[in-house]
């Protein structure tokens, strides 16, 4: 019989076809898990020694060999051989080359099924922490920029139409809050994936007297997973990471979209940092917000990764199936895309140029103090809000027909519509007054915004 594969050749007579090798191999991308794989193997070896399953000499050889492999990979001299399929077999094969038969004992009481689940969980937990750091940096930048513009007037929009006066600082604080929720989601995801699968073996546990609590603690987990079959079948932790990433990417995309809009000539609210724009091959005047546009587009990649893995997992019977190999490219791509996006957005916000004049000028359109007029009718004239809303709408119609701002509508014309209106109403039709007056908790009034920013 031909020894077709040293890992499982005893069962097979023929080697895999070239096409099988191509579709089956994950080494070209899962080699990225080398550090987690070696770390998991070192913890497993330490546990095998503690339990008397291997002796001290064997454990020392294994640890020394694994450290040598780690250095080889980091120095770029490790040979990743395609026939070894994945990072687990690549490391184990090299270990046996370095230390001999002792290397074959490392796989005692474990399977690639629990090994890959552990490696990937370690990787995703590390990525959660890295993304939290990047989100924290972005929030710091948003806070600094918001503090600079607590009183910088701009239109607040609904349906992309002028709604009410707000400050640019208040607008940025809204995104600060969004990214704060993202941090909470990633922290929660990290906590949820705080159980270690290693030692579950193929799906049913192992007859060896292992100490899974020792291994879990060694790898920084709170405890081992409680059901071996679930342990090797579970990719919820990957789905949760991709879900958190998708929501975060959506927030980045919304901010990017508004920077694209606000930097266009019809708005002219902001000017993108030149280093994050590009020109046109034919139109010399162009300065296109390409970085923001790419951030907007790359959101779809992260969504796609989530949908890919949801689709992979939706019909899988317990326990492990090779379909689950498709999880890694989804994770790696989402990590890389989101990490880049957070870094780019942080740089854009940091050097964003704000045109305060254009923002304030934009408030002359769209009757942004109409709600203030309705509120005045309620507070000063005792008119029910629905009636006040109707009266204000009639005054707005008159102003629009005559090309006037609300503050320029003559008092007699207002009184034709509502006799209770007095000259005092003009005090609330000023956009600065409107901004300062919205001092309910979480409102746009500078006093409120400063207090919220100080709480951070």
TINU-623969 format. One record per residue: residue in three letters; y, x, z of N, C-alpha, C in turn. Coordinates in steps of 0.001 Angstrom, whole numbers, padded with zeros to 6 digits, always signed. Last residue first. Layout:
BEGIN
alaYXZYXZYXZ ...
//
This chain:
BEGIN
unk+061889-017496+028791+060817-016816+028059+060524-015454+028685 unk+064115-018529+029969+062816-018829+030572+061686-018006+029983 unk+066178-017960+028302+066053-017162+029519+064712-017375+030198 unk+065888-019934+026407+065618-018547+026002+065476-017637+027212 unk+066656-022151+027882+065267-022076+027371+064921-020632+026992 unk+069350-021526+028368+068419-021683+029490+066978-021557+029029 unk+070345-021528+025759+070379-020289+026573+069404-020361+027741 unk+069966-024235+025120+069225-023196+024403+069207-021894+025190 unk+071775-025508+026873+070338-025779+026934+069531-024658+026292 unk+074198-024437+025937+073801-024277+027339+072291-024465+027497 unk+074248-025305+023224+074145-023878+023579+073699-023632+025013 unk+072144-028049+022363+073378-027590+023017+073219-026132+023455 unk+069744-029006+021404+070365-027896+020673+071647-027381+021325 unk+067272-029701+024035+068231-030019+022984+068902-028780+022417 unk+065682-029298+026188+065111-028991+024879+066047-029289+023724 unk+067199-031895+027959+066258-030760+028049+065599-030538+026682 unk+070364-032694+026407+069113-033086+027064+068154-031900+027042 unk+072672-032126+025067+072293-031248+026169+071112-031766+026975 unk+074491-032442+022726+073037-032701+022763+072389-031780+023797 unk+077093-031649+022676+076782-032887+023390+075280-033128+023530 unk+077390-029463+021061+077507-029274+022507+077042-030483+023306 unk+077109-030700+018517+076196-029645+018959+076193-029536+020477 unk+079303-032462+018526+077936-032975+018383+076917-031968+018885 unk+081407-030672+018642+081184-031594+019752+079755-032120+019720 unk+081074-029560+016124+080953-028701+017309+080687-029561+018540 unk+081561-031716+014426+080216-031135+014461+080011-030235+015679 unk+083222-034681+015419+083338-033254+015164+081962-032604+015347 unk+083019-037201+016315+082691-036988+014907+082842-035531+014488 unk+083900-037641+018822+082460-037391+018684+082062-037116+017230 unk+086609-038122+018534+086180-036978+019352+084708-036624+019117 unk+086918-040476+017210+087031-039241+016416+086602-037999+017206 unk+086882-042490+019074+085638-042219+018335+085710-040889+017592 unk+089375-043026+020023+088544-042108+020808+087285-041682+020037 unk+090459-045063+018619+090730-043706+018131+089892-042660+018865 unk+087754-047527+018674+089093-047024+019004+089232-045589+018477 unk+085931-050415+017781+086135-048974+017604+087586-048613+017897 unk+085708-053138+017832+085668-052450+019123+085933-050946+019006 unk+085585-054110+015196+086882-054135+015890+086888-053345+017202 unk+084041-052873+012564+083729-053083+013993+085034-053003+014789 unk+085163-053071+010057+083705-053209+010180+083314-053517+011624 unk+087772-052684+010576+087410-053836+009741+085911-054130+009884 unk+087725-050289+011904+087896-051501+012703+087645-052769+011902 unk+087536-048490+009797+086412-048611+010740+086507-049931+011501 unk+090045-048897+008685+088855-049209+007883+087628-049342+008777 unk+091728-048002+010754+091746-049419+010362+090525-049815+009531 unk+091055-045183+010815+090669-046078+011905+090708-047548+011490 unk+089783-043673+007816+090898-044207+008621+090401-045195+009671 unk+087573-040995+007766+087681-042441+007504+088796-043006+008391 unk+087190-038413+008499+088376-038690+007689+088515-040170+007332 unk+084810-038176+009779+086003-037937+010602+087298-038227+009844 unk+083041-038566+007633+083209-039619+008638+084497-039437+009432 unk+084567-037589+004527+083715-037302+005681+083958-038405+006712 unk+084750-039408+001383+085297-038964+002656+084201-038479+003599 unk+084445-040818-001029+084412-039359-000999+084976-038751+000264 unk+084125-043509-001006+085489-042997-001148+085573-041476-001051 unk+081453-043907-000639+082078-044527-001807+083454-043926-002077 unk+081099-042670+001838+080458-042115+000643+081121-042636-000627 unk+082526-044382+003530+082915-042975+003403+082348-042374+002123 unk+081060-046784+003254+082487-046737+002863+082914-045292+002619 unk+078618-045929+004290+078693-046418+002905+080127-046383+002392 unk+079348-045383+006907+078888-044295+006043+078983-044706+004577 unk+079854-047990+007735+080957-047023+007709+080596-045836+006818 unk+077281-049046+007571+078347-049618+006750+079539-048658+006630 unk+075953-047475+009492+075528-047431+008087+076594-047986+007157 unk+077221-048359+011796+077427-046988+011335+077040-046844+009869 unk+076140-050942+011936+077592-050751+011786+077889-049359+011233 unk+073430-050335+012345+073852-051095+011153+075343-050894+010888 unk+073543-049024+014809+072960-048341+013645+073443-049009+012358 unk+074448-051051+016416+075292-049877+016202+074825-049083+014981 unk+072203-052671+016404+073452-053170+015810+074392-052006+015491 unk+070465-050949+017736+070122-051425+016398+071355-051963+015678 unk+071768-050564+020261+071651-049474+019302+071327-049971+017889 unk+074275-052952+021256+072869-052537+021186+072662-051531+020050 unk+077421-051877+022501+076704-052524+021397+075245-052056+021400 unk+079312-050832+024213+078249-051677+024756+077456-052413+023708 unk+081203-049045+023504+081472-050441+023128+080386-051386+023610 unk+080218-046617+024538+081608-047020+024791+081888-048494+024500 unk+077455-046400+023913+077977-045989+025223+079344-046579+025532 unk+077201-047462+021300+076332-047925+022387+076981-047645+023741 unk+079094-046045+019891+079172-047509+019908+078312-048093+021024 unk+078077-043460+020233+079369-043815+020831+079520-045337+020942 unk+075756-043596+018651+075610-043418+020097+076911-043805+020826 unk+076947-043804+016127+076126-044913+016632+075973-044822+018151 unk+078189-041296+016048+078986-042519+015957+078206-043711+016515 unk+075959-039644+016121+076942-039558+017211+077826-040807+017234 unk+074819-040255+013688+074119-040675+014907+075057-040626+016107 unk+076690-039024+012002+076515-040487+011968+075810-040986+013228 unk+077190-036377+011646+077552-036951+012955+077421-038474+012976 unk+076528-035666+009035+075641-035237+010119+075980-035829+011488 unk+076969-036479+006194+077366-037265+007372+076522-036929+008603 unk+076528-034992+003872+075399-035686+004474+075690-036435+005757 unk+078624-032127+004324+077926-033079+003465+076849-033796+004280 unk+079522-030341+006056+080527-031273+005557+079911-032326+004647 unk+077569-028554+006568+077665-029695+007474+078727-030696+007053 unk+077992-026474+004867+076957-027454+004489+076995-028687+005378 unk+079746-024933+006328+080257-025706+005183+079273-026797+004776 unk+077984-023682+008064+078933-024657+008591+079500-025532+007479 unk+076596-022043+006251+075883-023012+007084+076833-024102+007589 unk+078596-020452+005184+077878-021384+004307+077127-022441+005107 unk+079281-019020+007529+080258-019859+006818+079567-020890+005947 unk+077078-017519+008240+077520-018588+009127+078473-019552+008422 unk+074512-016184+006904+075840-016551+006408+076330-017768+007185 unk+072587-013524+008106+072915-014946+008254+074343-015196+007783 unk+069953-011471+007135+071414-011595+007171+071781-013084+007135 unk+067194-010074+008796+067738-011213+008065+069256-011274+008246 unk+065749-008159+010100+066876-007710+009269+067486-008833+008431 unk+063840-009639+011556+064617-008589+012216+065871-008229+011417 unk+062558-011238+009680+063434-011854+010686+064366-010819+011299 unk+061100-009244+008263+062078-010099+007588+063071-010671+008593 unk+059391-008177+010217+060375-007313+009563+061469-008136+008880 unk+057842-010425+010811+058622-009784+011868+059729-008916+011267 unk+056592-010834+008359+057554-011821+008855+058424-011232+009955 unk+054946-008539+008228+055991-008756+007224+057045-009735+007745 unk+053225-008945+010413+054057-007739+010345+055229-007939+009377 unk+051995-011342+009696+052786-011269+010926+053716-010058+010919 unk+050666-010579+007304+051685-011620+007310+052584-011566+008527 unk+048795-008686+008198+049862-008291+007277+051001-009301+007309 unk+047222-010427+009780+047865-009247+010363+049033-008782+009496 unk+046268-012248+007887+047154-012706+008951+047902-011537+009586 unk+044716-010538+006246+045798-011341+005677+046785-011768+006751 unk+042840-009417+007998+043746-008551+007242+044958-009321+006732 unk+041541-011740+008976+042183-010770+009880+043231-009955+009140 unk+040539-012860+006604+041511-013602+007414+042264-012664+008351 unk+038764-010843+005796+039891-011206+004935+040967-011943+005729 unk+036943-010827+007928+037696-009623+007591+038936-009969+006771 unk+035895-013459+007858+036610-012955+009028+037502-011775+008658 unk+034701-013555+005326+035706-014550+005710+036567-014022+006857 unk+032874-011517+005496+033981-011365+004547+035091-012358+004854 unk+031152-012681+007480+031919-011459+007727+033088-011289+006773 unk+029646-014903+006777+030740-015060+007730+031686-013859+007764 unk+027460-014600+005212+028721-014860+004521+029910-014957+005474 unk+025283-014537+006806+025826-013246+006396+027186-013395+005730 unk+024339-017038+006997+025348-016654+007980+025927-015267+007704 unk+022267-017283+005236+023567-017832+004846+024682-017281+005734 unk+019995-016549+006534+020740-015486+005863+022107-015962+005373 unk+019817-018085+009757+019554-018112+008313+020457-017078+007660 unk+018537-018645+013012+019308-017820+012090+018860-018068+010654 unk+017058-021444+013598+018098-020708+014290+018919-019920+013265 unk+018505-024701+012905+018349-023608+013858+017107-022801+013502 unk+019767-025334+009572+018873-025633+010692+018843-024444+011650 unk+022956-025901+008245+021966-024889+008613+021084-025369+009759 unk+025029-027343+007176+023679-027863+007013+022596-026902+007455 unk+027467-026067+007829+027323-027505+008050+025890-028014+007952 unk+028014-023400+007356+027338-023767+008599+026910-025223+008663 unk+029329-023265+004886+028098-022491+005108+027314-023057+006287 unk+031570-024830+005452+030598-025293+004460+029265-024565+004616 unk+032868-023206+007291+032485-024570+007676+031404-025107+006741 unk+033332-021010+005617+032362-020895+006705+031950-022263+007248 unk+035172-022121+003761+033940-021464+003316+032914-021450+004432 unk+037275-022970+005365+036461-023978+004656+035143-023387+004162 unk+038235-020456+006244+037760-021457+007204+036854-022473+006522 unk+038957-019338+003786+037934-018687+004609+037361-019655+005642 unk+040976-021089+002998+039743-021002+002216+038617-020356+002997 unk+042991-020523+004851+042377-021856+004829+041020-021800+004126 unk+043479-017935+003913+042954-018122+005261+042325-019504+005396 unk+044439-018476+001362+043267-017608+001531+042630-017823+002892 unk+046716-020001+001843+045555-020624+001202+044297-019788+001332 unk+048510-018127+002773+047979-019123+003703+046717-019764+003145 unk+049523-016797+000649+048343-016226+001291+047752-017142+002359 unk+051878-018189-000016+050669-018337-000835+049409-017865-000120 unk+053707-017386+001928+053430-018812+001715+052108-019003+000985 unk+053764-014663+001476+053318-015181+002765+052917-016644+002647 unk+054889-014720-001069+053504-014271-000904+052937-014703+000445 unk+057458-015590-000447+056621-016397-001330+055151-016010-001207 unk+058360-013474+001113+058215-014800+001721+057317-015693+000867 unk+058372-011480-000867+057546-011314+000337+057304-012660+001012 unk+060219-012435-002817+058788-012358-003104+057919-012234-001863 unk+062836-013674-003372+062227-013551-002035+060708-013450-002116 unk+064669-011776-005826+063698-012825-005504+063024-012597-004151 unk+067349-011473-007278+066862-010829-006053+065906-011841-005417 unk+068787-011093-010544+067841-011716-009611+067508-010821-008424 unk+070383-010084-012513+071041-010573-011298+070070-010995-010212 unk+068918-009418-014782+069398-008347-013888+069954-008839-012555 unk+066091-010643-016001+067373-011158-015484+067913-010188-014439 unk+063735-009321-016681+064650-009712-017761+066024-010143-017262 unk+062259-008739-014490+062120-007826-015626+063123-008132-016733 unk+063948-009011-011353+063343-009634-012522+063287-008619-013662 unk+063200-007692-008056+064062-008113-009157+063269-008769-010272 unk+062370-008627-004658+062153-007883-005902+063065-008449-006983 unk+062388-008044-001076+062657-008847-002273+062313-008008-003497 unk+062383-006494+001118+061327-007505+001015+061618-008509-000097 unk+064571-004906+001102+063271-004231+001026+062109-005216+000854 unk+066666-006651+001594+066406-006229+000217+065040-005572+000048 unk+066199-009451+003630+066301-007991+003571+065865-007496+002195 unk+067802-012422+002368+066592-011698+002722+066854-010200+002725 unk+070317-014242+003756+070024-013264+002718+068840-012440+003178 unk+070995-017732+004296+070521-016414+004714+070359-015524+003495 unk+072261-019841+002992+072337-019745+004451+071982-018335+004940 unk+072366-020669+000332+073065-019453+000726+073213-019294+002231 unk+071905-023066-001324+072049-023059+000137+072876-021846+000580 unk+071985-022405-004034+072528-023700-003600+072707-023809-002091 unk+070692-019788-003996+072142-019928-004145+072679-021307-003740 unk+068237-019297-001353+068612-019653-002728+070112-019935-002795 unk+067606-018995+001253+068175-017818+000586+068557-018105-000858 unk+066475-021399+001974+067772-021057+002547+068414-019837+001894 unk+063990-021254+000568+064992-022291+000273+066381-021848+000725 unk+062777-019034+001756+062905-019117+000296+064008-020103-000079 unk+062848-019842+004402+063624-018658+004011+063803-018607+002495 unk+061094-021973+004241+062504-022243+004523+063382-021039+004208 unk+058696-020606+003695+059206-021619+002758+060695-021872+002983 unk+058385-019108+006038+058598-018432+004748+059197-019389+003729 unk+057893-021170+007835+059082-020334+007998+059413-019612+006695 unk+055494-022103+006752+056643-023007+006884+057941-022213+007014 unk+053872-019837+006964+054188-020384+005647+055395-021313+005701 unk+053591-019501+009707+054233-018454+008905+054702-019003+007566 unk+052168-021871+010203+053499-021666+010787+054275-020587+010032 unk+049823-021305+008800+050639-022456+008404+052051-022334+008960 unk+048858-019184+010277+049299-018932+008902+050161-020079+008382 unk+048152-020623+012580+049187-019585+012653+049748-019287+011266 unk+046113-022179+011531+047300-022829+012102+048458-021840+012171 unk+044328-020147+010751+044859-021092+009765+046122-021774+010277 unk+043680-018919+013154+044370-018147+012117+045012-019065+011087 unk+042300-020970+014418+043544-020457+015018+044370-019712+013973 unk+040149-021054+012574+041001-022225+012788+042338-021816+013390 unk+039031-018553+012889+039591-018914+011583+040487-020138+011684 unk+038194-018799+015567+039151-017755+015187+039820-018112+013860 unk+036371-020856+015239+037546-021060+016081+038620-020028+015766 unk+034482-019646+013602+035209-020817+013113+036468-021061+013932 unk+033565-017709+015368+034217-017294+014127+035054-018449+013576 unk+032453-019300+017326+033531-018390+017708+034274-017868+016485 unk+030414-020599+016005+031589-021366+016425+032762-020451+016732 unk+028077-019622+015252+029238-018990+014650+030489-019786+014962 unk+024838-019451+016574+026244-019796+016794+027197-018947+015968 unk+022264-018648+016526+022672-019663+015548+024167-019885+015519 unk+021851-016995+018613+021738-016396+017277+022159-017367+016182 unk+022326-018811+020752+023025-017525+020662+023010-016957+019255 unk+020549-020916+020552+021961-021162+020257+022695-019852+020005 unk+018292-019480+021382+018324-020105+020059+019760-020392+019630 unk+018917-018691+024003+018709-017678+022967+018794-018268+021567 unk+021352-019778+026092+020230-020261+025289+020067-019336+024091 unk+023503-018605+027384+022489-019293+028188+021278-019786+027399 unk+024969-015315+027157+024783-016680+026660+023551-017291+027320 unk+026064-013453+030076+025271-013615+028860+025247-015079+028422 unk+029566-013071+031008+028174-013415+031297+027389-013415+029986 unk+031947-011882+030230+031855-012443+031569+030400-012688+031979 unk+031931-008684+028552+031784-010138+028577+031641-010611+030023 unk+031937-005932+028346+033192-006606+028649+033131-008113+028593 unk+029586-004610+028084+030338-004860+026852+031629-005656+027088 unk+028590-004594+030650+028830-003317+029999+029717-003487+028764 unk+028111-007305+031053+029179-006636+031799+029573-005320+031128 unk+025913-007635+029312+027155-008406+029119+028328-007726+029804 unk+024027-005916+030488+024513-005664+029134+025830-006380+028882 unk+023653-007207+032978+024106-005815+032922+024715-005514+031555 unk+022659-009626+032117+023920-009611+032850+024511-008196+032849 unk+020206-008983+031049+021272-009382+030130+022628-009421+030824 unk+017850-006932+031507+018929-007423+032360+020128-007740+031476 unk+014320-007438+030718+015669-006929+030448+016669-007530+031434 unk+011300-007068+030398+012078-007330+031606+013477-006738+031452 unk+010136-008617+027390+010501-007433+028152+011409-007819+029329 unk+009819-010901+025906+008930-010729+027071+009266-009497+027903 unk+012895-012552+024967+011963-011442+024837+011059-011368+026063 unk+014311-015306+023038+014302-014367+024146+013234-013305+023928 unk+014161-016640+020665+013465-017230+021804+013506-016352+023055 unk+015239-015382+018488+015680-016751+018750+015150-017301+020059 unk+015239-012523+018584+015237-013244+017305+015731-014673+017457 unk+017362-011710+021372+016336-011302+020396+016382-012226+019179 unk+019134-011902+023333+018511-013164+022918+017355-012910+021970 unk+020328-009517+023654+019159-009762+024484+018508-011091+024193 unk+023659-010562+023177+022677-009479+023102+021555-009686+024121 unk+025699-012457+023406+024417-012871+022828+023309-011819+022941 unk+027892-013068+026099+027268-012043+025265+025905-012492+024729 unk+030865-014955+026304+029453-014820+026655+028756-013933+025629 unk+033416-015618+025539+033267-014629+026607+031826-014511+027099 unk+034803-017260+023751+033752-016356+023264+033465-015238+024270 unk+036784-018478+025256+035609-019274+024876+034467-018371+024421 unk+038718-016462+025402+038005-016875+026608+036723-017639+026282 unk+039586-016387+022730+039034-015185+023361+038200-015557+024583 unk+040633-018951+022515+039480-018570+021693+038795-017344+022284 unk+042797-018708+024251+041721-019640+024568+040459-019298+023786 unk+044306-016875+022817+043832-016537+024161+042667-017440+024554 unk+044833-018363+020519+044022-017145+020408+043500-016697+021773 unk+046390-020430+021681+045141-020737+020979+044243-019508+020876 unk+048572-019045+022720+047692-019781+023629+046351-020082+022967 unk+049670-018129+020310+049178-017171+021299+048217-017853+022261 unk+050442-020575+019207+049412-019765+018543+048818-018755+019517 unk+052489-021296+020886+051249-022077+020927+050110-021325+020250 unk+054307-019375+020022+053837-019354+021398+052553-020150+021556 unk+054877-020213+017498+054075-019001+017623+053591-018797+019064 unk+056436-022469+018224+055203-022600+017433+054293-021400+017621 unk+058621-021287+019566+057707-022173+020285+056379-022325+019538 unk+059785-019926+017442+059365-019171+018626+058349-019996+019426 unk+060539-022056+015895+059412-021229+015445+058894-020345+016579 unk+062646-022946+017521+061556-023865+017170+060325-023078+016720 unk+064382-020824+017510+063631-021082+018738+062472-022045+018481 unk+065587-021133+015056+064647-020021+015244+063791-020224+016491 unk+067164-023420+015688+066183-023457+014592+065137-022350+014769 unk+068820-022349+017627+067928-023456+017972+066808-023575+016942 unk+070243-020521+016082+069409-020052+017181+068395-021092+017604 unk+071638-022214+014472+070612-021395+013840+069684-020807+014908 unk+072071-025473+015943+072450-024067+015791+071307-023319+015116 unk+072811-028605+014303+072056-027787+015253+072604-026368+015150 unk+073815-031864+013349+074179-030464+013569+073256-029816+014603 unk+071376-033779+011488+072305-033618+012600+072674-032144+012735 unk+070634-033958+008541+070352-034942+009583+071388-034872+010696 unk+070365-033509+005104+071164-033240+006295+070956-034358+007307 unk+066983-033392+003998+068331-033938+003876+069061-033694+005192 unk+064350-032814+004247+065184-031817+003585+066570-032373+003243 unk+063384-034635+006010+063171-034913+004587+063991-033972+003700 unk+065938-033489+008092+064692-034246+008001+064579-034667+006534 unk+067633-030592+009366+067178-031427+008249+065993-032301+008654 unk+070709-029511+010703+069291-029774+010923+068846-030762+009867 unk+073091-027249+009451+072528-028591+009421+071067-028558+009870 unk+074569-025041+011908+073872-025269+010636+073391-026715+010615 unk+076538-022783+013858+076251-024136+013363+075503-024125+012036 unk+075832-020686+016335+076018-020671+014880+075581-022016+014305 unk+075345-020351+018977+076428-021268+018606+076717-021263+017106 unk+073216-018588+019039+073151-019792+019880+074199-020815+019467 unk+072606-016210+017722+073114-017361+016964+072998-018671+017737 unk+071504-014250+019249+072699-013894+018475+073367-015121+017865 unk+069222-015501+020160+070295-015224+021117+071603-014869+020420 unk+067685-015392+017825+068166-016689+018318+069319-016497+019301 unk+067056-012693+017720+067897-013264+016668+068475-014612+017108 unk+065459-012530+020023+066656-011690+019893+067610-012272+018854 unk+063411-014344+019359+064270-014580+020529+065570-013785+020417 unk+062262-013092+017157+062864-014413+017004+063816-014713+018154 unk+061283-010787+018433+062290-010671+017376+063001-011996+017162 unk+059409-011949+020147+060504-011162+020701+061633-011035+019682 unk+057658-013065+018296+058421-013950+019175+059609-013209+019812 unk+056606-010710+017197+057373-011629+016352+058220-012565+017209 unk+055265-009688+019450+056360-008921+018835+057233-009820+017965 unk+053359-011682+019801+054315-011401+020873+055514-010639+020334 unk+051893-011395+017470+052625-012638+017708+053685-012443+018790 unk+050777-008869+017945+051688-009061+016814+052517-010331+016973 unk+049182-009474+020205+050228-008446+020289+051257-008639+019170 unk+047448-011339+019068+048319-011752+020169+049469-010756+020336 unk+046087-009683+017318+046973-010713+016763+047921-011225+017836 unk+044594-008139+019111+045559-007500+018221+046567-008508+017681 unk+042988-010108+020301+043939-009349+021115+045005-008672+020254 unk+041474-010949+018105+042299-011912+018841+043379-011176+019637 unk+040118-008585+017524+041140-009064+016589+042048-010106+017244 unk+038353-008474+019682+039354-007418+019512+040475-007870+018587 unk+036824-010751+019090+037583-010682+020337+038678-009617+020250 unk+035679-009943+016689+036614-011067+016678+037449-011080+017959 unk+034009-007821+017581+035069-007594+016591+036123-008696+016661 unk+032249-009133+019330+033093-008037+019819+034278-007811+018885 unk+031059-010837+017461+031843-011402+018568+032750-010344+019175 unk+029758-009016+015840+030834-009832+015277+031694-010438+016372 unk+027889-007912+017620+028860-007064+016912+030059-007880+016450 unk+026448-010237+018358+027194-009459+019350+028274-008612+018689 unk+025305-010991+015946+026152-011949+016665+027019-011227+017693 unk+023787-008730+015383+024943-009035+014529+025871-010040+015203 unk+021899-008905+017506+022728-007711+017322+023972-008029+016497 unk+020484-011177+017189+021412-011121+018327+022345-009925+018217 unk+019300-010389+014693+019956-011687+014863+020932-011674+016028 unk+017992-008044+014928+019259-008005+014204+020016-009320+014382 unk+016922-008094+018361+016719-008388+016947+018048-008169+016229 unk+015376-006485+021225+016504-007101+020525+016115-007322+019072 unk+013314-005096+022418+013894-006249+023126+015189-006762+022496 unk+013950-002042+020791+013099-002784+021713+013897-003901+022385 unk+015482-000413+019286+015433-001815+018876+014492-002647+019744 unk+015116+002144+020291+016378+001460+020565+016288-000034+020281 unk+012886+003424+019435+012759+002625+020649+014022+001816+020955 unk+013492+005036+017321+012775+003794+017035+012646+002892+018236 unk+014559+007292+018497+015468+006361+017826+014822+005030+017528 unk+012354+008692+019271+013126+008009+020318+014093+006996+019714 unk+011480+009976+016969+010849+008726+017364+011619+007981+018451 unk+014601+011574+015987+013169+011352+015868+012711+010011+016420 unk+017284+012060+015918+016587+012279+017196+015100+011998+017142 unk+018203+011781+013219+018818+012746+014133+017953+013062+015342 unk+016709+009795+012033+016795+011095+011378+017290+012166+012352 unk+017252+007723+013781+015890+008256+013732+015850+009608+013035 unk+019954+007318+013122+019589+007715+014479+018190+008333+014504 unk+019784+006398+010523+020383+007706+010761+020023+008221+012160 unk+018629+003890+011057+017941+004862+010204+018471+006270+010444 unk+020615+002663+012623+019287+002926+013186+018529+003971+012375 unk+022753+002511+010791+022892+003283+012032+021518+003639+012592 unk+021613+000887+008812+022178+002190+008464+022284+003081+009697 unk+020965-001411+010153+019877-000583+009652+020376+000811+009280 unk+023593-002265+010729+022609-002104+011794+021477-001172+011358 unk+024913-002544+008306+025351-001495+009218+024320-001224+010311 unk+022444-003192+005709+023561-003527+006586+023853-002392+007556 unk+020765-002010+003457+021246-003387+003586+022502-003567+004420 unk+019706+000350+002625+019570+000027+004041+020246-001294+004424 unk+020319+000878+000029+018996+000303+000287+018796-000081+001748 unk+022820+002151+000103+022744+000731-000246+021409+000109+000117 unk+023867+004223+002679+022905+004055+001592+022648+002573+001339 unk+026449+006035+003632+026050+004626+003649+025152+004374+002438 unk+026658+008926+005318+026184+008402+004033+025717+006964+004209 unk+029535+010233+006900+028317+009431+007025+027941+008872+005656 unk+031943+011422+006776+030822+012186+006223+029512+011430+006322 unk+034262+010457+007994+034017+010157+006589+032875+010920+005959 unk+034757+010581+010646+035168+011744+009853+034894+011578+008369 unk+033607+008236+011521+035051+008409+011682+035585+009566+010844 unk+030917+008808+010982+031596+007697+010286+033102+007882+010358 unk+030465+010990+012700+030237+011122+011261+030983+010031+010482 unk+030964+009820+015214+031849+010892+014706+031699+011048+013195 unk+028825+008017+015310+030203+007527+015398+031173+008569+014848 unk+026691+009807+015300+026874+008892+014167+028307+008358+014145 unk+027045+010966+017817+027118+011805+016614+027365+010941+015378 unk+026593+008770+019453+027916+009409+019459+028114+010293+018229 unk+023889+008379+018873+024871+007345+018520+026290+007915+018506 unk+022781+010745+019972+022676+010459+018540+023693+009433+018076 unk+023356+010405+022679+023898+011562+021966+023882+011322+020459 unk+021892+008067+023182+023338+008075+023381+023984+009224+022615 unk+019275+008993+022582+019862+007853+021860+021385+007877+021970 unk+018975+011026+024453+018898+011336+023021+019556+010224+022202 unk+019125+009522+026804+020114+010568+026545+020143+010944+025072 unk+016841+007930+026535+018169+007308+026563+019252+008328+026259 unk+014811+009835+026659+014964+009017+025447+016364+008404+025392 unk+015207+010770+029262+015306+011692+028136+015541+010936+026836 unk+014724+008456+030780+016058+009055+030757+016247+009999+029579 unk+012699+006017+028971+012971+006994+030023+014331+007665+029810 unk+012736+002423+028636+012734+003772+028060+013047+004746+029179 unk+012406+000588+030636+011736+000326+029361+011719+001589+028501 unk+013756+000577+033053+012540+001376+032941+011763+001153+031659 unk+016171-000642+033222+015001-001484+033452+013681-000726+033316 unk+017880+001418+032543+017979+000816+033875+016726+000024+034221 unk+017155+001763+029827+016891+002806+030824+016886+002213+032225 unk+018087-000623+028760+016659-000296+028638+016271+000791+029638 unk+020847-000337+029281+020088-001384+029956+018583-001092+029905 unk+021465+001731+027554+021682+001907+028987+020901+000880+029794 unk+020905+000458+025129+020113+001617+025549+020255+001859+027043 unk+022939-001469+025100+021535-001888+025104+020639-000753+025584 unk+025212+000122+024943+025016-000740+026110+023563-001163+026235 unk+024732+001279+022447+024839+002136+023631+024642+001324+024915 unk+024796-000952+020793+023552-000188+020914+023580+000713+022150 unk+027491-001711+021021+026437-002615+021473+025116-001893+021689 unk+028686+000554+019842+028988+000204+021230+027909-000718+021808 unk+027689+000367+017266+027325+001518+018094+027579+001219+019568 unk+028912-002027+016469+027456-001890+016424+026991-000749+017331 unk+031617-001469+016726+031039-002509+017569+029514-002385+017614 unk+031818+000499+014742+032170+000822+016131+031565-000191+017090 unk+031011-000857+012360+030263+000292+012873+030558+000572+014343 unk+031945-002942+010892+031535-003234+012255+030872-002037+012938 unk+032255-002143+008323+033477-002224+009132+033164-002482+010606 unk+029948-002592+007111+030100-001266+007715+031379-001185+008549 unk+030076-004973+005824+029857-005028+007269+029826-003653+007929 unk+030539-004256+003111+031633-004792+003910+031343-004794+005410 unk+028268-002926+002148+029583-002584+001591+030760-003141+002398 unk+026086-004202+003557+026623-002923+004008+027998-002590+003422 unk+024786-006349+002697+026097-006620+003295+026784-005331+003733 unk+022510-007266+000156+023185-006210+000911+024533-006677+001454 unk+021525-009286-001448+021110-009228-000044+021945-008266+000789 unk+022320-008985-004033+022746-010202-003335+022504-010116-001838 unk+021241-006422-004605+022670-006701-004791+023124-007909-003998 unk+018539-006647-004132+019312-005670-003379+020801-006003-003440 unk+017952-008537-006085+017782-008877-004676+018580-007922-003798 unk+018431-007028-008375+019272-008194-008104+019174-008617-006645 unk+016401-005145-008146+017787-004696-008111+018740-005853-007797 unk+013812-006408-005925+014410-006161-007230+015842-005681-007066 unk+012045-004751-003252+012949-005785-003764+013513-005400-005122 unk+008622-003578-003773+010010-003394-003344+010880-004527-003870 unk+005535-005034-002696+006474-004691-003760+007881-004488-003199 unk+004183-005660-000405+003538-004775-001367+004509-004263-002417 unk+004963-006130+003081+005270-006266+001664+004533-005240+000812 unk+004564-005662+005746+004265-007018+005256+004344-007132+003739 unk+005418-003107+006322+004027-003462+006541+003638-004802+005973 unk+008178-002758+006067+007317-002543+004906+005876-002959+005089 unk+010416-003007+007622+009422-004098+007634+008375-003961+006520 unk+011646-000513+007673+011944-001463+008729+010909-002585+008796 unk+010943+000901+005461+010492+001432+006741+010761+000471+007880 unk+009628-000518+002644+010790-000539+003532+010335-000136+004925 unk+007357+000087+001235+008538-000358+000499+009794-000405+001357 unk+004920+001960+000924+005828+001764+002048+007191+001389+001483 unk+002225+000498-000822+003482+001244-000901+004347+000925+000321 unk-001205+000842+000000+000000+000000+000000+001251+000874+000000 
//
